[in-house]
Amino acid sequence: MLHVFSDPHFGHPNILKYEPQRQKILGKTIEDHDRVLLQRINFKIQPNDTLICLGDFCLQGSVRHYREQIKCRNLILILGNHDKHSVPFYYKCGFSCVCYELVLKIAREHVRLRHHPYRKPWYKTAFPWQWRERDRAKRPVNHGHWLLCGHTHSGSQQTKRVTDKQINVGLDFNNYYPLAQREIESIIAKAGN
């Protein structure tokens, strides 16, 4: 079974300040946050599953320590803006694949997996003072394919879980659990009707 999630921010105390809802569900300290988040991830997966993290895995502390706490053998990392180590470093920590983007076939659709969401259309950037967009150069251009992404957290007023052909798999949007492939297939199927 395939599962996807984004933005765990292990070892990042400021995530509790930026995302206060995490304090209510995962704990008031980063140690509690990380422990409960690992429990929730491991609750959904099995050792033979494939788990894909769409970036911002760990900001402080040992990447290897957090990787070893996740019970599935096949953990893929799509690099996010906070994943600052080299690609070989992440392989040494136990990730089975490390890249910037993947394309998979899910629900008979080509689905891109990337940390950043799609760029806004050009006409929404014609007036920069109205349409500010962080990390614009890192955001992929929408060519009509589905995109699984993260990066934008629940605090962003412009962010929704599903928009057009884009699904935010960030933990903040999914009750702090990874999304299973069947859940993604269901979202794509509903959008097609």
Buried (B, 14 or more C-beta within 10 A) or exposed (E): EBBBBBBBBBBBEEBBEEBEEBBEBBBEEBEBBBBBBBEBBBEBBEEEBBBBBBBBBBBEBEBBEBBEBBBBEBBBBBBBEBBEBEBEBBEEBBBEBBBBBBEBEBBEBEBBBBBBBBBBEEEEBEEEEEBEBEEEEBBBEBEEBBBBBBBBBBEEEEBEBEEEBBBBBBBBBBEBBBBBBEBBBEBBEEBEE
